[in-house]
Amino acid sequence: MTTTRRMFLAAAAAAPAAQAWQRSPSDRIRLGQIGCGERSRDHLMTVTQSGENAAIVAVCDVWKVNREQRAADIERAFGAAPRQTTRYQELLAMKGVDAVLIATPDMTHPRILADAVAAGKDVYVEKPFAVNFADGKMAWQAVKRTKQVVQVGTQRRSDPRFIGAAKAVQSGVIGKVTRVEMAVNFQEARWQRDLTNVKKEEVDWEAFQFGGRITGPFDPRKLRQWQLFHETTNGIAGLWMCHLIDLAPWYLQDPYPRRAMTMGGVYLWKDGRETSDVFQAMVEYNECLVTFAMSLTNAAGNRNLWYGTRGTLDIDNLRITGDGSRDAKRVVQPQAPEMIPVESHMANFLRCVRTRETPRASVDNGFQHAVAGCMAGVSLETGRGVSFDRERLELG
């Protein structure tokens, strides 16, 4: 069997190229940014680099510092100051906003998404799609009742390496895949953000509490280090597992897991966090067991291995080894042809806003990765295995 890097990239050739649209003020896609933290910087950059006639015209964030900083960045980028608010509902009610970009704490994604499509807005919503199953199902159903364009921020679906790997798996290059091993490891306190500049009078705490979902008095740590608390995330399942578990329904062409079991806990970072620093989930699809492990206690790096009956695909290194047998010694190192260009995830969204096509990471794809992540999160919380009823679309 001859394997070249082109097997990993060929599928990208089928990805639609960005179209050149007529440039005029009336043709501009007007965007609202909901959530002005770190991810919103990437949103701004990718909008400006998309090649589309689009601009951010309104921003929403409960914290004045982030909101005003992003507003200043947007004014420099587009030559006009955006409107500002602390309440996302006010942004959705603004005339002259065609679509919104959601980059808020994890647990808020489904409700804001549902409200946005109900308001007639197209939406780019960050991953995870949901960290609570009921919320995720609600948002998925809300989108399906509309004709709005929704792109979920699982960006590997716009990466030539992962597009090509999907083609390789689905073409049978490595045979029947029965096991997948995914891992992420780092040891640095990325969540430890500065709290000294967070002033109570500059935070709309009531808006941040999201209708009572976040309890208690003003707490700058909940605002700036929300990744540590159960009220705002289900932890590693939502924060990290969503990146890679999204590959399972895509590559295996099997939308939902059957069962999931998770273990983990706080083994090193005794800093008041509620979410785990060591985590391992086993997620069973149809005749394929996918494991996702993560530790914030070791810097071993990442792993993404797909074990088939004819060989093993190492996606991180674009390499297929062996033929699946115990005596296999062959190692095939692919050649390196020119990379096939693929429009960015944001450019794909903006183009689909114009054409009304389905983006690469559809609302269905978002719901699929949320099902797996929510199952893993519930299993960790309850200490039991969790099943999924594909007919009723309910956790068991």
N, C-alpha and C positions, 0 to 999 in steps of 0.2 A: 504494500500500500504506500503510495507516494502522498505526502502531505506537505503543502506549502502554506505560507502565511495567507495567501490569497483565499484559502478556505475560510479563514476567520474574518476576512474583510469583504468578500465578494457580495454578501448580502447588502452591504452599504450602497452598492451601485443602484439598487432598486429604490433607495430612499429618495423622495422627491426633492429636487433642488429648489432653493428659494426663488420665487418669481420676482421680476422687476415690476413693481406696481407704479401706476401714475402718481407722481408726487404733487400734491397740492394741499393747501390748508384744510380743505373739506375732506380730503382723503386720509387724514391722519387718524390713527387709532389712539384714543385718549384713555390713558390708564390711571387707575387709582392704586396706590401702594398701601396695603394694610399690614402694619408691622414694619418698623423702621430699624430693626436690629442688624446683626451681621449679615444675615442672608439677603436682606434688602439691598445691600451694597452690590452683591452679585446680580440681583435683578436689574439694578440700574445699569451696570456695565453691559449685561447681555442685551438689554433693550437697545442701548446706544450702538452696539456692535452688530445688531441683527440684520441691518440692511433694509429694514422696514421703516416706513414713515409712521413712527409711533413716538409718543412722549408721555411721561408721567405728569399728570396735571393736578393730582390731589394726593395727600398723604395722611395717614392715621396712625397714631401711636399714643399710648397712655402716658408716656414719659416725655416731657418737654425736651430734654437734652437730645435724645435720639431723633425725635420728630424734627426739631429745628436743624439738626446737623444734616439729616437726609434732605430736607427741603432746600438747604443751601447747596448741597451737591447737585440736586435736580435743577436748580436755577442755573448753575454753571453749565450743566450739560445741555439744557434745552433753551436757555435764554429767557425763561419766564418762571416766576415764583409759583409753586403749587399752592392750592388751598390746603389748609391744615385743620384737623379735628382730632379729638381724643376718642370719639365714638364712631365705630365702624358703620353703624346704622346711618349716621349722618352722611358719611361718604357715599354709601350705596344710594342715598336719596338725591345726591347731587346730579343736576343736569350736566351733560357734557362729559360723562364718564362712561366709556363703552365697555371696559373690561377691568378686572381687578387682579392684583398680584397679592396673594396671602402668604405672609411669612411671620406668623404669630406663634405663641407657645402651642405645643402639640395638641393639647386637649381642645383647643378652640377651633381647629381646622374645620370639622364637620358642620358646626352651627353657622359659621361665617360663610362657608361654601353654600349651604342650603339657602341662607338668606340672600346671598348674592345672585344665585340663579333665579330665585323668585323675583328679584328686582330687575331681571332681564339683562344681567351682566354676564359676559364670558369670564372665565376664571382660570388663572394659573395658581394652583394650590400646592404648597410645599408638602413634602413627605414628612412624617407618615400621614396617610390619608385619614387615619383615625387611630386612637389608642383605647377607645371604648367601643365594643362591638355594636351596641344599640345606636350609638351616635353615628358610626360608620354606615350602618345599614340605612339609617334615616337620611343621611346626606346622599348616598348612592341613589336611593329611591327618589329623592327630591330632584336630582339632576336628570334622571330618566324620564321624569314628567315634563321636562322642558326640551327645548331645542338648542340650549346653550352649549358652547364649545368649552370643554374643560380639559386642561392639561395638568397631570399630576407630576410633581417635581422629581420623579425617579429618573435621573439624567442618564443612567447607563443605557437607557433605550435610545439615546441619541449619540452613543459612543461607538465608532466603527469597530473597535475591538470586541465589544459585547454583541453588537449586531452580527458580526462575522462568526462569533462563537455560537450564537443561536443557530445560525445556518449549519455549522458543523455538526452540532448535536442532533438537529432535526433531520439532517441528511443521512444519519446512521454511521458517520465516520468512526465513532468509537463504539458502535453497537448499542445494545440495550443498556441504558443507564439505570442502575439499581441503587447507587449511593452517591451522595454529594457531601463534600466536607468544606465548610466555610468557616473562617476564623478571622478575627480582628484583635490585635493586641497593641496597646501602647501604655506607657506609664508616665503621664504628665497631667497636671491638674488643669485641663483646658477650661473647666467650668468655673474656676476661681476668678471671677471678674471683680473689678474695683467697685466698692460700695460707697466710697467716701463722697462722691459727687451726687448721690441720690438723695434729694430733699423731698420731704413729704409734700410740701406745697407745689412741687413740680410734677406730681404724679396724680393722675385721675384714678385713685385706688378703687373707687366703686366700679369703674369700667373694667379695670383689671380683674376684679373679682368675678366677672362674667356671670352675672345673675345668681351669685351665691355659690358658684362652683369652687371658688377659692375663699377660704374662711379666715377669720381672725383679723386683727388690726394691721395697720400698715407695717410691712416687713420688706425692707430693701433686698434681702436675700432671696425671697420668693420672686421678686421682680427680675433680678439680674442672674440668679442661679436656679432658675425654675427647673432645670434638668435633674435636680436632686430630689424632687418632691412628688408624691403620688397624686396630689391634686392637679398637677399640670402635665404629667407624663406617666406612661407605664414603664419608664426606664429604658434599658438597653433594647428591649423588644421594639420600641417605637423609635428611639433615637438612632439606632445603628442597624439592627437586624433588617429593617425595612429596605435598606440599600441593596442587600444581597438576596434576601428571600424573594424579592420581586423577580429574580431570574428563574425561580423554580416553575411557576405557572407559565412563564413565557417560553422557556426552553423545553419543558416537558409537555407543553400544550395540555395541561391539566389544571383547571382554574383554582380548585380549592383543595386544601389538605383534608385528610380523613381524621387524623389524630395528632395531638401534640403533647409533649411532656417536657417540663423545664425544671432545672435546679439552679441555684445561685444564691448570692447574698453579699453582705458587706464584709469582706475579708481583710481589707487593708486600710482603706480611707475612712477612718473613724472621725469624720468631720461633721457629723450631724445629718448626713445624707440619709434618705429613705430608700433610694434606688440602688440596685446592686452594683458592685464593682467587678464581680466575677459572675458569669452567666453562661449556661449551656442549654440549648433547646434541641429537641429531636422532633422533627415535623415529617409526618408520613403522608406522601402523596400516593398515587396508584402504583404499587410495586416499586417505589423508590423512597428511600429514607434520606432526608436532608438534615444535616446537623449544622447548627450555627453556634459557635462558641466565641466568647469575648472576655478579655480581662483588661482591666485598667491597672494591672499590677505587674505587667511584664511587657517589654518592648520588642517582642519577637516578630512583629509585623503581621502581614495578612496571608491568608491561604484561600484558594478557590479551586478545588479539585473535583472533577466529574469523572466517576468511575464507571466505565462501560465494559461490556463483555469482550470488546476488541481493543481496548486501549484506555488510557487515562488522559483526560484533557486538563491541562494546567492553564487556566485562563490568564492568570497574572503574568505568566511568562510566554504565552502564546505557543504552547508546546504540547505535542502528543507523544506519549511514551508507551512502549510495549504494545502487545496485542491482546491483553486481558488474561493471558495465561501466566502461570507461575514461572515458566522458563523464559519469558520474554526478556530480551536484552536490548532490543532495538530502541534507539532514541532518535526521533526525527525533529530536527531544529529547522523551522520554516525559514524560507527566504524572506527578504524584506522588500517587496515591490512598493511602488508609490502608494501612499495612503489615499484611499478614496474619500473625497470630501463629503461630509454630511452636515447639513445645516444644524445649528445649535438647537438645544431644547426650546429656548425662548423664541428663536426665529421660527421654529416649527409651529409653536403656539400662535404667534402673530400671523403667520401665513394662513393657518387654519381659521383664525377669526375672520379673515377676508373670504376664504373659499368655502367655509362651513364644512370642511372635511373633519374627520376624526383625527386628533393628534396622536403622536406615537405612544404616549402614556395616557390612555383614556381613563374615564371614570371607572369603567369595568376593571381595568388593570389596577387602579388604585384600591378598589374594594377588595380585590383578590389578595394583594399584599397585606391589607389591613386585617383580613380574616386570619391569616397565619400569625401576624404579630399579636393580635388580640388573644388568640388561642394560647400562644406562648406566655403572654402576660398573665392571663387568668390562671394558667397552670402554675406559674411561679408563685402567685399570690395564694392559691388554695392548697398547693402541695399535691394536686391530683392531676391525672391525665384529662385532657379535654378533647372531645370529638366534635365533628361538624356534620350536620344534616344537610346534604346538598339539595334535597328536595324542598325542605322547609326554610332553608337558609337560616339556620339557628344553631347556636352552640349547644353542645350536650355535655 
